[in-house]
Amino acid sequence: MAVTNNIKEIREQRGIYQDDLAAAIGYSTKTVGRIERGDSTPSAEFMLRISKYFNMLVEDVFHVED
């Protein structure tokens, strides 16, 4: 199973730069980039922080692919 996301789409729709998002949620820009691209699986904490920042449900940002 892979965890996919639509962080980049949401971020771009809202005019948020990747480094600003990273600073706001307490992660490095490199980590946010890897997770955005699907190169790294996000932790539960990361998913919760992103969802809270976007004011969205976790399942509206992240998806599990079988």
PQR file with spaces between the fields and no chain letter, atoms N, CA, C, O and H, PARSE charges and radii, in Angstrom:
ATOM       1  N    MET     1       0.837   -1.182    0.000 -0.4000 1.5000
ATOM       2  CA   MET     1       0.000    0.000    0.000 -0.0000 2.0000
ATOM       3  C    MET     1       0.884    1.249    0.000  0.5500 1.7000
ATOM       4  O    MET     1       1.908    1.307    0.681 -0.5500 1.4000
ATOM       5  N    ALA     2       0.475    2.211   -0.754 -0.4000 1.5000
ATOM       6  CA   ALA     2       1.195    3.482   -0.827 -0.0000 2.0000
ATOM       7  C    ALA     2       0.276    4.615   -0.382  0.5500 1.7000
ATOM       8  O    ALA     2      -0.925    4.603   -0.653 -0.5500 1.4000
ATOM       9  H    ALA     2      -0.357    2.164   -1.307  0.4000 1.0000
ATOM      10  N    VAL     3       0.850    5.575    0.294 -0.4000 1.5000
ATOM      11  CA   VAL     3       0.101    6.761    0.695 -0.0000 2.0000
ATOM      12  C    VAL     3       0.383    7.852   -0.330  0.5500 1.7000
ATOM      13  O    VAL     3       1.530    8.257   -0.519 -0.5500 1.4000
ATOM      14  H    VAL     3       1.826    5.584    0.514  0.4000 1.0000
ATOM      15  N    THR     4      -0.664    8.318   -0.984 -0.4000 1.5000
ATOM      16  CA   THR     4      -0.528    9.417   -1.936 -0.0000 2.0000
ATOM      17  C    THR     4      -1.151   10.665   -1.321  0.5500 1.7000
ATOM      18  O    THR     4      -1.859   10.591   -0.317 -0.5500 1.4000
ATOM      19  H    THR     4      -1.595    7.988   -0.831  0.4000 1.0000
ATOM      20  N    ASN     5      -0.880   11.801   -1.931 -0.4000 1.5000
ATOM      21  CA   ASN     5      -1.407   13.049   -1.380 -0.0000 2.0000
ATOM      22  C    ASN     5      -1.636   14.065   -2.478  0.5500 1.7000
ATOM      23  O    ASN     5      -1.172   13.907   -3.607 -0.5500 1.4000
ATOM      24  H    ASN     5      -0.305   11.862   -2.747  0.4000 1.0000
ATOM      25  N    ASN     6      -2.356   15.103   -2.122 -0.4000 1.5000
ATOM      26  CA   ASN     6      -2.558   16.220   -3.036 -0.0000 2.0000
ATOM      27  C    ASN     6      -2.085   17.528   -2.387  0.5500 1.7000
ATOM      28  O    ASN     6      -2.687   18.586   -2.576 -0.5500 1.4000
ATOM      29  H    ASN     6      -2.732   15.231   -1.204  0.4000 1.0000
ATOM      30  N    ILE     7      -1.000   17.430   -1.624 -0.4000 1.5000
ATOM      31  CA   ILE     7      -0.443   18.599   -0.931 -0.0000 2.0000
ATOM      32  C    ILE     7      -0.069   19.687   -1.927  0.5500 1.7000
ATOM      33  O    ILE     7      -0.421   20.852   -1.739 -0.5500 1.4000
ATOM      34  H    ILE     7      -0.511   16.571   -1.471  0.4000 1.0000
ATOM      35  N    LYS     8       0.635   19.317   -2.975 -0.4000 1.5000
ATOM      36  CA   LYS     8       1.101   20.315   -3.939 -0.0000 2.0000
ATOM      37  C    LYS     8      -0.067   21.069   -4.563  0.5500 1.7000
ATOM      38  O    LYS     8      -0.025   22.293   -4.680 -0.5500 1.4000
ATOM      39  H    LYS     8       0.921   18.371   -3.128  0.4000 1.0000
ATOM      40  N    GLU     9      -1.105   20.346   -4.964 -0.4000 1.5000
ATOM      41  CA   GLU     9      -2.262   20.986   -5.579 -0.0000 2.0000
ATOM      42  C    GLU     9      -2.933   21.967   -4.617  0.5500 1.7000
ATOM      43  O    GLU     9      -3.274   23.086   -5.001 -0.5500 1.4000
ATOM      44  H    GLU     9      -1.139   19.351   -4.869  0.4000 1.0000
ATOM      45  N    ILE    10      -3.118   21.544   -3.370 -0.4000 1.5000
ATOM      46  CA   ILE    10      -3.756   22.404   -2.370 -0.0000 2.0000
ATOM      47  C    ILE    10      -2.878   23.620   -2.107  0.5500 1.7000
ATOM      48  O    ILE    10      -3.359   24.752   -2.065 -0.5500 1.4000
ATOM      49  H    ILE    10      -2.841   20.636   -3.058  0.4000 1.0000
ATOM      50  N    ARG    11      -1.599   23.372   -1.934 -0.4000 1.5000
ATOM      51  CA   ARG    11      -0.641   24.445   -1.659 -0.0000 2.0000
ATOM      52  C    ARG    11      -0.643   25.480   -2.780  0.5500 1.7000
ATOM      53  O    ARG    11      -0.699   26.682   -2.520 -0.5500 1.4000
ATOM      54  H    ARG    11      -1.208   22.453   -1.968  0.4000 1.0000
ATOM      55  N    GLU    12      -0.583   25.013   -4.022 -0.4000 1.5000
ATOM      56  CA   GLU    12      -0.549   25.931   -5.161 -0.0000 2.0000
ATOM      57  C    GLU    12      -1.865   26.691   -5.324  0.5500 1.7000
ATOM      58  O    GLU    12      -1.858   27.872   -5.669 -0.5500 1.4000
ATOM      59  H    GLU    12      -0.537   24.037   -4.233  0.4000 1.0000
ATOM      60  N    GLN    13      -2.988   26.024   -5.078 -0.4000 1.5000
ATOM      61  CA   GLN    13      -4.295   26.692   -5.150 -0.0000 2.0000
ATOM      62  C    GLN    13      -4.380   27.839   -4.147  0.5500 1.7000
ATOM      63  O    GLN    13      -5.025   28.856   -4.403 -0.5500 1.4000
ATOM      64  H    GLN    13      -2.994   25.064   -4.798  0.4000 1.0000
ATOM      65  N    ARG    14      -3.729   27.663   -3.015 -0.4000 1.5000
ATOM      66  CA   ARG    14      -3.788   28.670   -1.950 -0.0000 2.0000
ATOM      67  C    ARG    14      -2.625   29.654   -2.000  0.5500 1.7000
ATOM      68  O    ARG    14      -2.533   30.552   -1.163 -0.5500 1.4000
ATOM      69  H    ARG    14      -3.205   26.837   -2.807  0.4000 1.0000
ATOM      70  N    GLY    15      -1.748   29.490   -2.965 -0.4000 1.5000
ATOM      71  CA   GLY    15      -0.622   30.410   -3.111 -0.0000 2.0000
ATOM      72  C    GLY    15       0.407   30.301   -2.002  0.5500 1.7000
ATOM      73  O    GLY    15       1.013   31.299   -1.612 -0.5500 1.4000
ATOM      74  H    GLY    15      -1.822   28.761   -3.645  0.4000 1.0000
ATOM      75  N    ILE    16       0.608   29.092   -1.494 -0.4000 1.5000
ATOM      76  CA   ILE    16       1.548   28.857   -0.396 -0.0000 2.0000
ATOM      77  C    ILE    16       2.822   28.245   -0.969  0.5500 1.7000
ATOM      78  O    ILE    16       2.771   27.264   -1.711 -0.5500 1.4000
ATOM      79  H    ILE    16       0.115   28.281   -1.811  0.4000 1.0000
ATOM      80  N    TYR    17       3.953   28.825   -0.621 -0.4000 1.5000
ATOM      81  CA   TYR    17       5.238   28.278   -1.060 -0.0000 2.0000
ATOM      82  C    TYR    17       5.626   27.102   -0.170  0.5500 1.7000
ATOM      83  O    TYR    17       5.266   27.045    1.006 -0.5500 1.4000
ATOM      84  H    TYR    17       3.995   29.622   -0.018  0.4000 1.0000
ATOM      85  N    GLN    18       6.363   26.171   -0.752 -0.4000 1.5000
ATOM      86  CA   GLN    18       6.759   24.967   -0.020 -0.0000 2.0000
ATOM      87  C    GLN    18       7.550   25.295    1.241  0.5500 1.7000
ATOM      88  O    GLN    18       7.337   24.673    2.282 -0.5500 1.4000
ATOM      89  H    GLN    18       6.656   26.217   -1.707  0.4000 1.0000
ATOM      90  N    ASP    19       8.457   26.260    1.161 -0.4000 1.5000
ATOM      91  CA   ASP    19       9.253   26.597    2.353 -0.0000 2.0000
ATOM      92  C    ASP    19       8.401   27.253    3.439  0.5500 1.7000
ATOM      93  O    ASP    19       8.677   27.071    4.625 -0.5500 1.4000
ATOM      94  H    ASP    19       8.630   26.766    0.315  0.4000 1.0000
ATOM      95  N    ASP    20       7.381   28.004    3.063 -0.4000 1.5000
ATOM      96  CA   ASP    20       6.478   28.592    4.058 -0.0000 2.0000
ATOM      97  C    ASP    20       5.646   27.520    4.740  0.5500 1.7000
ATOM      98  O    ASP    20       5.432   27.573    5.951 -0.5500 1.4000
ATOM      99  H    ASP    20       7.156   28.152    2.099  0.4000 1.0000
ATOM     100  N    LEU    21       5.179   26.552    3.973 -0.4000 1.5000
ATOM     101  CA   LEU    21       4.427   25.436    4.539 -0.0000 2.0000
ATOM     102  C    LEU    21       5.299   24.652    5.515  0.5500 1.7000
ATOM     103  O    LEU    21       4.872   24.328    6.623 -0.5500 1.4000
ATOM     104  H    LEU    21       5.353   26.509    2.989  0.4000 1.0000
ATOM     105  N    ALA    22       6.518   24.355    5.093 -0.4000 1.5000
ATOM     106  CA   ALA    22       7.442   23.589    5.945 -0.0000 2.0000
ATOM     107  C    ALA    22       7.682   24.303    7.270  0.5500 1.7000
ATOM     108  O    ALA    22       7.645   23.679    8.330 -0.5500 1.4000
ATOM     109  H    ALA    22       6.865   24.618    4.193  0.4000 1.0000
ATOM     110  N    ALA    23       7.926   25.601    7.211 -0.4000 1.5000
ATOM     111  CA   ALA    23       8.172   26.371    8.439 -0.0000 2.0000
ATOM     112  C    ALA    23       6.938   26.379    9.343  0.5500 1.7000
ATOM     113  O    ALA    23       7.059   26.288   10.565 -0.5500 1.4000
ATOM     114  H    ALA    23       7.956   26.108    6.349  0.4000 1.0000
ATOM     115  N    ALA    24       5.771   26.488    8.747 -0.4000 1.5000
ATOM     116  CA   ALA    24       4.534   26.552    9.526 -0.0000 2.0000
ATOM     117  C    ALA    24       4.220   25.255   10.258  0.5500 1.7000
ATOM     118  O    ALA    24       3.631   25.275   11.339 -0.5500 1.4000
ATOM     119  H    ALA    24       5.673   26.562    7.755  0.4000 1.0000
ATOM     120  N    ILE    25       4.613   24.125    9.671 -0.4000 1.5000
ATOM     121  CA   ILE    25       4.292   22.840   10.305 -0.0000 2.0000
ATOM     122  C    ILE    25       5.474   22.227   11.054  0.5500 1.7000
ATOM     123  O    ILE    25       5.340   21.169   11.668 -0.5500 1.4000
ATOM     124  H    ILE    25       5.092   24.109    8.793  0.4000 1.0000
ATOM     125  N    GLY    26       6.625   22.887   11.004 -0.4000 1.5000
ATOM     126  CA   GLY    26       7.771   22.416   11.779 -0.0000 2.0000
ATOM     127  C    GLY    26       8.592   21.316   11.139  0.5500 1.7000
ATOM     128  O    GLY    26       9.239   20.538   11.840 -0.5500 1.4000
ATOM     129  H    GLY    26       6.734   23.746   10.505  0.4000 1.0000
ATOM     130  N    TYR    27       8.576   21.240    9.811 -0.4000 1.5000
ATOM     131  CA   TYR    27       9.374   20.258    9.083 -0.0000 2.0000
ATOM     132  C    TYR    27      10.267   20.982    8.086  0.5500 1.7000
ATOM     133  O    TYR    27      10.028   22.145    7.764 -0.5500 1.4000
ATOM     134  H    TYR    27       8.050   21.872    9.242  0.4000 1.0000
ATOM     135  N    SER    28      11.286   20.302    7.604 -0.4000 1.5000
ATOM     136  CA   SER    28      12.174   20.920    6.620 -0.0000 2.0000
ATOM     137  C    SER    28      11.499   20.946    5.250  0.5500 1.7000
ATOM     138  O    SER    28      10.605   20.150    4.964 -0.5500 1.4000
ATOM     139  H    SER    28      11.480   19.357    7.866  0.4000 1.0000
ATOM     140  N    THR    29      11.945   21.872    4.420 -0.4000 1.5000
ATOM     141  CA   THR    29      11.446   21.956    3.050 -0.0000 2.0000
ATOM     142  C    THR    29      11.756   20.658    2.304  0.5500 1.7000
ATOM     143  O    THR    29      10.956   20.191    1.493 -0.5500 1.4000
ATOM     144  H    THR    29      12.671   22.519    4.652  0.4000 1.0000
ATOM     145  N    LYS    30      12.911   20.090    2.584 -0.4000 1.5000
ATOM     146  CA   LYS    30      13.313   18.832    1.941 -0.0000 2.0000
ATOM     147  C    LYS    30      12.326   17.711    2.267  0.5500 1.7000
ATOM     148  O    LYS    30      11.949   16.943    1.382 -0.5500 1.4000
ATOM     149  H    LYS    30      13.560   20.469    3.243  0.4000 1.0000
ATOM     150  N    THR    31      11.911   17.611    3.517 -0.4000 1.5000
ATOM     151  CA   THR    31      10.958   16.584    3.931 -0.0000 2.0000
ATOM     152  C    THR    31       9.610   16.798    3.265  0.5500 1.7000
ATOM     153  O    THR    31       9.011   15.854    2.748 -0.5500 1.4000
ATOM     154  H    THR    31      12.217   18.235    4.236  0.4000 1.0000
ATOM     155  N    VAL    32       9.132   18.032    3.275 -0.4000 1.5000
ATOM     156  CA   VAL    32       7.848   18.332    2.627 -0.0000 2.0000
ATOM     157  C    VAL    32       7.914   17.968    1.146  0.5500 1.7000
ATOM     158  O    VAL    32       6.971   17.384    0.612 -0.5500 1.4000
ATOM     159  H    VAL    32       9.619   18.798    3.694  0.4000 1.0000
ATOM     160  N    GLY    33       9.005   18.304    0.484 -0.4000 1.5000
ATOM     161  CA   GLY    33       9.168   17.990   -0.930 -0.0000 2.0000
ATOM     162  C    GLY    33       9.142   16.501   -1.200  0.5500 1.7000
ATOM     163  O    GLY    33       8.490   16.047   -2.139 -0.5500 1.4000
ATOM     164  H    GLY    33       9.771   18.779    0.918  0.4000 1.0000
ATOM     165  N    ARG    34       9.852   15.736   -0.377 -0.4000 1.5000
ATOM     166  CA   ARG    34       9.889   14.275   -0.568 -0.0000 2.0000
ATOM     167  C    ARG    34       8.498   13.668   -0.409  0.5500 1.7000
ATOM     168  O    ARG    34       8.106   12.788   -1.175 -0.5500 1.4000
ATOM     169  H    ARG    34      10.382   16.105    0.386  0.4000 1.0000
ATOM     170  N    ILE    35       7.756   14.144    0.591 -0.4000 1.5000
ATOM     171  CA   ILE    35       6.415   13.603    0.820 -0.0000 2.0000
ATOM     172  C    ILE    35       5.460   14.051   -0.281  0.5500 1.7000
ATOM     173  O    ILE    35       4.636   13.261   -0.743 -0.5500 1.4000
ATOM     174  H    ILE    35       8.075   14.859    1.213  0.4000 1.0000
ATOM     175  N    GLU    36       5.562   15.305   -0.706 -0.4000 1.5000
ATOM     176  CA   GLU    36       4.740   15.808   -1.808 -0.0000 2.0000
ATOM     177  C    GLU    36       4.913   14.967   -3.071  0.5500 1.7000
ATOM     178  O    GLU    36       3.939   14.657   -3.756 -0.5500 1.4000
ATOM     179  H    GLU    36       6.232   15.947   -0.331  0.4000 1.0000
ATOM     180  N    ARG    37       6.143   14.605   -3.371 -0.4000 1.5000
ATOM     181  CA   ARG    37       6.450   13.822   -4.573 -0.0000 2.0000
ATOM     182  C    ARG    37       6.147   12.336   -4.410  0.5500 1.7000
ATOM     183  O    ARG    37       6.138   11.598   -5.395 -0.5500 1.4000
ATOM     184  H    ARG    37       6.934   14.857   -2.815  0.4000 1.0000
ATOM     185  N    GLY    38       5.902   11.892   -3.197 -0.4000 1.5000
ATOM     186  CA   GLY    38       5.655   10.480   -2.952 -0.0000 2.0000
ATOM     187  C    GLY    38       6.920    9.673   -2.773  0.5500 1.7000
ATOM     188  O    GLY    38       6.887    8.443   -2.823 -0.5500 1.4000
ATOM     189  H    GLY    38       5.910   12.492   -2.396  0.4000 1.0000
ATOM     190  N    ASP    39       8.047   10.356   -2.564 -0.4000 1.5000
ATOM     191  CA   ASP    39       9.328    9.670   -2.368 -0.0000 2.0000
ATOM     192  C    ASP    39       9.502    9.179   -0.935  0.5500 1.7000
ATOM     193  O    ASP    39      10.404    8.390   -0.653 -0.5500 1.4000
ATOM     194  H    ASP    39       8.075   11.355   -2.524  0.4000 1.0000
ATOM     195  N    SER    40       8.644    9.641   -0.031 -0.4000 1.5000
ATOM     196  CA   SER    40       8.742    9.274    1.374 -0.0000 2.0000
ATOM     197  C    SER    40       7.329    9.125    1.928  0.5500 1.7000
ATOM     198  O    SER    40       6.425    9.872    1.553 -0.5500 1.4000
ATOM     199  H    SER    40       7.912   10.282   -0.260  0.4000 1.0000
ATOM     200  N    THR    41       7.146    8.162    2.817 -0.4000 1.5000
ATOM     201  CA   THR    41       5.842    7.953    3.450 -0.0000 2.0000
ATOM     202  C    THR    41       5.726    8.867    4.662  0.5500 1.7000
ATOM     203  O    THR    41       6.605    8.861    5.524 -0.5500 1.4000
ATOM     204  H    THR    41       7.880    7.556    3.122  0.4000 1.0000
ATOM     205  N    PRO    42       4.655    9.652    4.744 -0.5600 1.5000
ATOM     206  CA   PRO    42       4.510   10.586    5.863  0.2800 2.0000
ATOM     207  C    PRO    42       4.147    9.872    7.164  0.5500 1.7000
ATOM     208  O    PRO    42       3.480    8.837    7.166 -0.5500 1.4000
ATOM     209  N    SER    43       4.603   10.451    8.253 -0.4000 1.5000
ATOM     210  CA   SER    43       4.215    9.942    9.573 -0.0000 2.0000
ATOM     211  C    SER    43       2.798   10.427    9.883  0.5500 1.7000
ATOM     212  O    SER    43       2.282   11.332    9.229 -0.5500 1.4000
ATOM     213  H    SER    43       5.144   11.291    8.251  0.4000 1.0000
ATOM     214  N    ALA    44       2.190    9.820   10.875 -0.4000 1.5000
ATOM     215  CA   ALA    44       0.853   10.249   11.298 -0.0000 2.0000
ATOM     216  C    ALA    44       0.901   11.701   11.769  0.5500 1.7000
ATOM     217  O    ALA    44      -0.013   12.478   11.491 -0.5500 1.4000
ATOM     218  H    ALA    44       2.610    9.084   11.407  0.4000 1.0000
ATOM     219  N    GLU    45       1.960   12.063   12.477 -0.4000 1.5000
ATOM     220  CA   GLU    45       2.092   13.442   12.960 -0.0000 2.0000
ATOM     221  C    GLU    45       2.151   14.418   11.790  0.5500 1.7000
ATOM     222  O    GLU    45       1.500   15.462   11.818 -0.5500 1.4000
ATOM     223  H    GLU    45       2.702   11.433   12.704  0.4000 1.0000
ATOM     224  N    PHE    46       2.927   14.081   10.765 -0.4000 1.5000
ATOM     225  CA   PHE    46       3.029   14.942    9.591 -0.0000 2.0000
ATOM     226  C    PHE    46       1.654   15.119    8.952  0.5500 1.7000
ATOM     227  O    PHE    46       1.254   16.237    8.627 -0.5500 1.4000
ATOM     228  H    PHE    46       3.455   13.232   10.743  0.4000 1.0000
ATOM     229  N    MET    47       0.938   14.019    8.775 -0.4000 1.5000
ATOM     230  CA   MET    47      -0.385   14.086    8.148 -0.0000 2.0000
ATOM     231  C    MET    47      -1.342   14.955    8.967  0.5500 1.7000
ATOM     232  O    MET    47      -2.116   15.729    8.405 -0.5500 1.4000
ATOM     233  H    MET    47       1.263   13.111    9.039  0.4000 1.0000
ATOM     234  N    LEU    48      -1.288   14.829   10.267 -0.4000 1.5000
ATOM     235  CA   LEU    48      -2.156   15.636   11.123 -0.0000 2.0000
ATOM     236  C    LEU    48      -1.789   17.114   11.065  0.5500 1.7000
ATOM     237  O    LEU    48      -2.671   17.971   11.016 -0.5500 1.4000
ATOM     238  H    LEU    48      -0.659   14.200   10.724  0.4000 1.0000
ATOM     239  N    ARG    49      -0.496   17.415   11.069 -0.4000 1.5000
ATOM     240  CA   ARG    49      -0.063   18.816   11.013 -0.0000 2.0000
ATOM     241  C    ARG    49      -0.458   19.484    9.691  0.5500 1.7000
ATOM     242  O    ARG    49      -0.945   20.615    9.678 -0.5500 1.4000
ATOM     243  H    ARG    49       0.221   16.719   11.108  0.4000 1.0000
ATOM     244  N    ILE    50      -0.244   18.774    8.588 -0.4000 1.5000
ATOM     245  CA   ILE    50      -0.613   19.315    7.277 -0.0000 2.0000
ATOM     246  C    ILE    50      -2.123   19.550    7.208  0.5500 1.7000
ATOM     247  O    ILE    50      -2.575   20.613    6.781 -0.5500 1.4000
ATOM     248  H    ILE    50       0.151   17.856    8.599  0.4000 1.0000
ATOM     249  N    SER    51      -2.885   18.562    7.625 -0.4000 1.5000
ATOM     250  CA   SER    51      -4.340   18.668    7.568 -0.0000 2.0000
ATOM     251  C    SER    51      -4.847   19.821    8.423  0.5500 1.7000
ATOM     252  O    SER    51      -5.744   20.559    8.016 -0.5500 1.4000
ATOM     253  H    SER    51      -2.518   17.699    7.971  0.4000 1.0000
ATOM     254  N    LYS    52      -4.273   19.970    9.597 -0.4000 1.5000
ATOM     255  CA   LYS    52      -4.665   21.077   10.480 -0.0000 2.0000
ATOM     256  C    LYS    52      -4.306   22.418    9.838  0.5500 1.7000
ATOM     257  O    LYS    52      -5.105   23.354    9.866 -0.5500 1.4000
ATOM     258  H    LYS    52      -3.545   19.371    9.928  0.4000 1.0000
ATOM     259  N    TYR    53      -3.110   22.512    9.261 -0.4000 1.5000
ATOM     260  CA   TYR    53      -2.677   23.745    8.617 -0.0000 2.0000
ATOM     261  C    TYR    53      -3.625   24.127    7.477  0.5500 1.7000
ATOM     262  O    TYR    53      -3.985   25.296    7.334 -0.5500 1.4000
ATOM     263  H    TYR    53      -2.460   21.752    9.238  0.4000 1.0000
ATOM     264  N    PHE    54      -4.025   23.150    6.672 -0.4000 1.5000
ATOM     265  CA   PHE    54      -4.935   23.402    5.561 -0.0000 2.0000
ATOM     266  C    PHE    54      -6.395   23.497    6.018  0.5500 1.7000
ATOM     267  O    PHE    54      -7.269   23.869    5.234 -0.5500 1.4000
ATOM     268  H    PHE    54      -3.733   22.201    6.788  0.4000 1.0000
ATOM     269  N    ASN    55      -6.655   23.162    7.280 -0.4000 1.5000
ATOM     270  CA   ASN    55      -8.014   23.123    7.828 -0.0000 2.0000
ATOM     271  C    ASN    55      -8.886   22.156    7.007  0.5500 1.7000
ATOM     272  O    ASN    55      -9.999   22.479    6.591 -0.5500 1.4000
ATOM     273  H    ASN    55      -5.945   22.860    7.916  0.4000 1.0000
ATOM     274  N    MET    56      -8.329   20.968    6.800 -0.4000 1.5000
ATOM     275  CA   MET    56      -9.007   19.923    6.033 -0.0000 2.0000
ATOM     276  C    MET    56      -8.916   18.602    6.793  0.5500 1.7000
ATOM     277  O    MET    56      -8.090   18.450    7.693 -0.5500 1.4000
ATOM     278  H    MET    56      -7.425   20.705    7.138  0.4000 1.0000
ATOM     279  N    LEU    57      -9.765   17.657    6.428 -0.4000 1.5000
ATOM     280  CA   LEU    57      -9.676   16.318    6.994 -0.0000 2.0000
ATOM     281  C    LEU    57      -8.449   15.612    6.421  0.5500 1.7000
ATOM     282  O    LEU    57      -8.058   15.856    5.279 -0.5500 1.4000
ATOM     283  H    LEU    57     -10.436   17.781    5.697  0.4000 1.0000
ATOM     284  N    VAL    58      -7.850   14.741    7.220 -0.4000 1.5000
ATOM     285  CA   VAL    58      -6.678   13.982    6.773 -0.0000 2.0000
ATOM     286  C    VAL    58      -6.995   13.245    5.471  0.5500 1.7000
ATOM     287  O    VAL    58      -6.183   13.234    4.546 -0.5500 1.4000
ATOM     288  H    VAL    58      -8.167   14.543    8.148  0.4000 1.0000
ATOM     289  N    GLU    59      -8.170   12.634    5.403 -0.4000 1.5000
ATOM     290  CA   GLU    59      -8.522   11.845    4.225 -0.0000 2.0000
ATOM     291  C    GLU    59      -8.810   12.692    2.985  0.5500 1.7000
ATOM     292  O    GLU    59      -8.930   12.151    1.886 -0.5500 1.4000
ATOM     293  H    GLU    59      -8.830   12.643    6.154  0.4000 1.0000
ATOM     294  N    ASP    60      -8.921   14.007    3.148 -0.4000 1.5000
ATOM     295  CA   ASP    60      -9.070   14.892    1.994 -0.0000 2.0000
ATOM     296  C    ASP    60      -7.711   15.296    1.424  0.5500 1.7000
ATOM     297  O    ASP    60      -7.632   15.817    0.311 -0.5500 1.4000
ATOM     298  H    ASP    60      -8.822   14.446    4.041  0.4000 1.0000
ATOM     299  N    VAL    61      -6.652   15.057    2.179 -0.4000 1.5000
ATOM     300  CA   VAL    61      -5.296   15.400    1.741 -0.0000 2.0000
ATOM     301  C    VAL    61      -4.504   14.142    1.378  0.5500 1.7000
ATOM     302  O    VAL    61      -3.735   14.141    0.417 -0.5500 1.4000
ATOM     303  H    VAL    61      -6.716   14.634    3.083  0.4000 1.0000
ATOM     304  N    PHE    62      -4.696   13.086    2.143 -0.4000 1.5000
ATOM     305  CA   PHE    62      -3.923   11.845    1.956 -0.0000 2.0000
ATOM     306  C    PHE    62      -4.852   10.693    1.578  0.5500 1.7000
ATOM     307  O    PHE    62      -5.995   10.623    2.028 -0.5500 1.4000
ATOM     308  H    PHE    62      -5.321   13.086    2.924  0.4000 1.0000
ATOM     309  N    HIS    63      -4.335    9.791    0.739 -0.4000 1.5000
ATOM     310  CA   HIS    63      -5.118    8.659    0.260 -0.0000 2.0000
ATOM     311  C    HIS    63      -4.251    7.402    0.288  0.5500 1.7000
ATOM     312  O    HIS    63      -3.056    7.461   -0.001 -0.5500 1.4000
ATOM     313  H    HIS    63      -3.406    9.849    0.373  0.4000 1.0000
ATOM     314  N    VAL    64      -4.849    6.279    0.631 -0.4000 1.5000
ATOM     315  CA   VAL    64      -4.134    5.010    0.622 -0.0000 2.0000
ATOM     316  C    VAL    64      -4.470    4.282   -0.663  0.5500 1.7000
ATOM     317  O    VAL    64      -5.636    4.029   -0.966 -0.5500 1.4000
ATOM     318  H    VAL    64      -5.820    6.231    0.866  0.4000 1.0000
ATOM     319  N    GLU    65      -3.432    3.951   -1.411 -0.4000 1.5000
ATOM     320  CA   GLU    65      -3.596    3.218   -2.664 -0.0000 2.0000
ATOM     321  C    GLU    65      -3.278    1.748   -2.418  0.5500 1.7000
ATOM     322  O    GLU    65      -2.242    1.423   -1.837 -0.5500 1.4000
ATOM     323  H    GLU    65      -2.485    4.156   -1.164  0.4000 1.0000
ATOM     324  N    ASP    66      -4.149    0.879   -2.851 -0.4000 1.5000
ATOM     325  CA   ASP    66      -3.928   -0.573   -2.675 -0.0000 2.0000
ATOM     326  C    ASP    66      -2.973   -1.104   -3.710  0.5500 1.7000
ATOM     327  O    ASP    66      -2.671   -2.297   -3.717 -0.5500 1.4000
ATOM     328  H    ASP    66      -4.990    1.143   -3.324  0.4000 1.0000
